[in-house]
Amino acid sequence: MLHHFIETKEALKRLRTDQDGVVSFEYIIVAVCIVGAVGAVFGGGAGGQIGKALTTGITAIVTAFNTAIAG
């Protein structure tokens, strides 16, 4: 039991000092803002071709991000 506690404690220490995930999350936030801005400029809402393409792109980014975190 102590072994698992120590492993968990060390993993949490590494997670606290690892800033790569934070930067990736910031990129996702920026990408979502860009999608919103492009959607507002070109109009058509999420139902238009541009909206569909951007939604597909964001979905791919979020999926890749979640896969990277889980893996």
N, C-alpha and C positions, 0 to 999 in steps of 0.2 A: 504494500500500500504506500509506503514511504517513497518507493521508487517512482510510482506514478505521480505522486505529489511533486517530487523534484523535477520530473520531466515536464509537467504542466507549468510549474513555476518558471523553468528555463524558457519554455516556448512563449509564455506571456512576456518575459523580459525581451526576447528577440522581437516579438510583435510590437512592443512599445518603442523600440529603437529603430525598427525598420520603417522607413519613410516612403518606400516604393509604392505601397498600396495607397497612401494618401495622395501621391502625385497622380496615380492612375484615376482615382476617384475624381480629382480636380479636372482631369481631362474630360471625363464623362460629363461633368457639370458644364464645362465650356461647350462641349459638343451639343448638348441639349439646348443651351442658349443660342447657339448658332442656328440650330434647326428652327427654333422659335422665331428668330429674326428673319431668316430666309422665308419661312412660311408667311410671316406678316408682310414682307415686302412683295412677294409674288402673289399673295392671296390664294384663293382657291381652297383654303383650309386643308385639313388632313385628307380630304377626299380627292384632291387633285393629284396629278402625276408627280409633281414635285414633292408634295406631302407624303405620298406613298413611298417614293424613293428615299426620302429622308427618314421616314419611320422605319423602313427596312434596314437602313444603315445604322440607326441608333439601336435597333433591336440586336443587330449583329455585334455591335460594340459592347452592349450590356451583357450579352451571352458570353462573349469572349472574356469579359472582366470576371463574371461569375465563375466561369470555368477555371480561370487562373487562380482565383481565390480558393476554390474547392480543391484544386490539384496540388 
